[in-house]
Amino acid sequence: MSRVIPKISIHPSLWIFALLSFLSGQFSSFFLLFFYICLHEIGHVLAAWLLGWKIEKVALLPFGGQMQARGILDREILEESVVTLSGPFVNVLIIVILSVFFHDWSGFHESIRMNLQLLVFNMLPIWPLDGGRLVYLFAASFLPFKKANLWVCRISLFGIALLFLMILQQSFQLQWLLLLGYTLFCCLDHLKNLPVIEQQFFLERWKSDQGRGKMIPEIVQQELTVKDLVKKLKKGKRQTFILTWNGNIRKMNDTEIARIYFRLPPSSYR
């Protein structure tokens, strides 16, 4: 790892929640929630660290956190799933420990409620929540990289709109609107930056270990270009494309295609 302890920052939205808690006389509850948020994120960081991820930064948010790590766009799906699920697993573990050993504690019910809220909210199929990342990883198991990202953003936007309508039906709660607003911003920002993220994925594939994982053969049409083939690359999977040219069969693996792709003029990348 580049550093044993990653840089830790507090997102502005968490300060807003702290202010709202102070104004409503629930500052002690906020500190308790902040403690559980930290434990949730420690679960992610610990799993990533054990798997050898290069963690650069952790930003704490009202619902958990965002971990920035280098070179994870082409990580294996199972590996990233473990890191994604480790945060919610911590909340489940806390609920079990509280139920077994601390059921007589005065803050028992509030702590159970907080961890359940963190668990349920984080498992919503909305990017960049843990549930949204799991939807993305599921889509990435059978779709090319860009298509998987587009699908999770579409599902996220639908989920955000649905939750917004549900909130309007209930009593007005500013904190939920702030959370949805943040997820909406993240989703739209992800869509905006997707072309750049896709290029980073291609670069990671080019530099990846060709011996990692089993090669998956795929027969493709003769007229497909390198630019077409590179867009068929899937996250965390080694691929071999079989092409037929003038009666001859040629095989090209994914790293070879990525290498040729980056030798093309930059104007032809998109």
C-alpha positions, 0 to 999 in steps of 0.5 A: 500500500502507498500508505498504511492509513489512508487520508480521511476527510469529512464530507460537507453533507456530514457537517450539515447533518451535524448542524441539523442535529445540534439545532434539533437537540439530538447532538448526542444521537449524531455522535453515536451515528457517526461512530457507527458510520466509522465502523461501517467504513472500517469494514470496507477499508479492512477488507480492501487492505487485506486484499491488497488494494491501494487506498488513497482516501476515505470520505465520511458521509451521513450514510457511510463513506466513499473509499478511493483506491487506485487500480480497482476498475479491472478488479475481479468481481468477486473480490470487489463484492467482498469489499462492498459487502464488508461495510453492511456486514459490520452493521449486521455484526453490531446488531448481533453483538448488541442483541446478545450482550447489550440488550439492557443498555439504555442506548440499545434501541436507538443503536439498533435503529441506527444500524438498521437504517444504515444497513437498509439505506446502504443496500438500496440499488442506487449508485454510489451506495453499496447496493448500487455497487452490487447491482453494477457488479452483477451487471458487469458479470455479463455486460461490457464495462460501459454498458454495466455502468450505464445500466446501474445509473439508469436503475439508480435514477429510477430508484431516486425518483421513486424514493423522492415520490415516496418521501413526498407522500410522507411527512417532510424530512430534510435529511432524506432529501439531502441524501437523495440529492447527494446520490443524484449528484453522484449518479449524474457525475458518474455518467458525465465522467464515464468516458474518462472512466472507460479510458482508465479501465482500458488502460488498467486492462492493458497493464494487467497481468495476462496470466490472471484468470481463465481466458474466455473465448468469444467469436466476433464478426469479421468487420469489427475494428479494434475500437469495437473490440475494446468496448466489448471488454468486461470487468475482471475477466480475461477475454480472447476474441476469435476473428476470421480474415480471408479464411484465416483464423486469428486470436487476439487477447484483451491486453493485446487489443487494449495495447493496439487501441492506445496506439491509435490517434487520440481523436479516434478513441470515442 
